[in-house]
Amino acid sequence: MAAKTSAALREPISYDVKTLSGDELHNLDTRPDSDYLVIDLGSVQKNRDVFNKTMQVAMSAAVNAVLASLNLPESKPTKISRAAEGISGKTEKLAEKAARSERHSQRREQLNARILSESVWLTARELSEKASFKNTNPSAGPNRWKSARSIFALQLNGKDKYPEYALDEGYRPIPVVKQVIALFGDKKTPWGLAIWFGSQNSWLGGRKPKDVLTTMPDQVMLAAQAEMDGGKHG
C-alpha cells in the first residue's frame, strides 16, 4: 500500500500489512533501514476467513490517522476484496456514529454547564433556611414541594439542587412553575425542565421563561402549551 505525501516529496510513503505465523515471522526477510510494528495475535486468526482483510482495513485506518496528524494525504490501499470493502464500510459507519454521539455528548455537556452557570441553584438546606422552615430535617420542606410537583430539582453530586428562579420573594414556589410542570408531565425530565426554563423562547419574544415567571405567567403557560403542541421555541 502506498500514498503520495506531497509534490515536494519524491518518494511515496509505503507500508505493508500481513498476518504471519511465528515461523513465518522468524523467517521474515527484513530490511535494516525499516521499522516494524509487531502485534501478537495469539490464536484469534483461527476460523476467521476474512481476518487478514479485516486487519488490513484496521491498520490502513490507523496509518491514515497518523498521516492526517502529520498533515499528509491519506494512503489508499491498492486492492481490497469485496469482503474487506464491506468491513471497511461498516467500520466507517460505526466511526461516524461514534463521532456523532461524541459531538452530541459535548454539546449536551456545554448546554448543561450553561444552564447551571446562568442561575442560582439551592441545596435543600439553603432553601429551608431561606424559606424559614422549622423542621429538624432540612430536606423535609423542599422534598414536600418536589413531591407535590410545585418545584423541580436537579441531582448534582448526589444532592438535590433547586432553582432559585422558581421561588418568589418569600422563597415559596411560583404558581406558574407548578402549572408548567403539570402540563409537561412525564414529557420532560428535571434536566429537560431546567433547559426549557433556561432557554430563549420565541413565544416570549426571545426571553427565557425563567426570567418572566412573575411578570408574564400567562405567556409562559402559552409557550409551554406551544411546546406540547409541537411548536418550536427560539
Residue pairs with C-beta under 8 A, 6 or more apart in sequence:
1 14
1 15
1 16
1 17
1 60
1 63
1 75
1 76
1 77
1 78
2 12
2 13
2 14
2 15
2 75
2 78
3 12
3 13
3 14
3 67
3 72
3 73
3 74
3 75
3 76
4 12
4 73
5 12
5 13
5 67
5 72
5 73
6 72
6 73
13 67
13 72
13 75
15 63
15 75
17 55
17 56
17 59
17 60
18 52
19 41
19 45
19 51
19 52
19 55
20 28
25 38
30 36
44 51
45 51
45 52
48 54
49 83
50 81
50 83
50 84
50 87
53 80
53 81
53 83
53 84
53 87
54 84
54 87
56 77
56 80
56 84
57 80
57 84
57 87
57 88
57 91
58 91
60 75
60 77
61 91
63 75
64 74
64 75
67 73
67 74
67 75
68 74
80 88
111 195
112 191
114 198
115 191
115 194
115 195
115 198
116 154
116 156
118 198
119 163
119 164
119 165
119 198
119 210
120 163
120 164
120 165
121 154
121 156
121 161
121 162
121 163
121 164
122 130
122 161
122 162
122 163
122 164
123 159
123 160
123 161
123 162
124 138
124 139
124 142
124 143
124 159
124 160
124 162
125 138
125 139
127 141
127 142
127 162
127 167
127 171
128 135
128 138
128 139
128 140
128 141
128 142
129 138
130 167
130 171
131 141
131 142
131 167
131 170
131 171
131 172
132 171
133 140
133 141
135 141
139 160
142 151
142 153
142 160
142 162
143 160
145 151
145 173
146 152
146 153
146 160
146 162
148 178
149 178
149 181
149 182
150 173
150 177
150 178
150 181
151 162
151 163
151 166
151 167
151 173
151 177
151 178
151 181
152 162
152 163
152 166
152 181
152 190
152 193
152 194
153 160
153 161
153 162
153 190
154 160
154 161
154 190
154 191
154 194
155 161
155 190
163 194
163 197
163 210
165 197
165 210
165 211
165 213
166 173
166 174
166 177
166 197
166 210
166 213
167 173
167 174
168 174
168 214
174 213
174 214
174 217
175 217
176 213
176 217
176 220
176 221
177 213
179 221
179 224
180 193
180 197
180 209
180 220
180 221
180 224
181 193
183 221
183 224
183 225
183 228
184 192
184 193
184 196
184 224
184 227
184 228
187 228
188 196
196 209
196 224
196 227
197 208
197 209
197 210
198 208
198 209
198 210
199 208
199 209
199 233
200 206
200 207
200 208
200 233
200 234
201 207
201 208
201 209
201 223
201 233
201 234
202 232
202 233
202 234
203 219
203 222
203 223
203 226
203 231
203 233
204 212
204 216
204 219
204 220
204 223
204 233
206 234
207 216
209 220
209 223
209 224
212 219
212 220
213 220
223 233
226 233
227 233
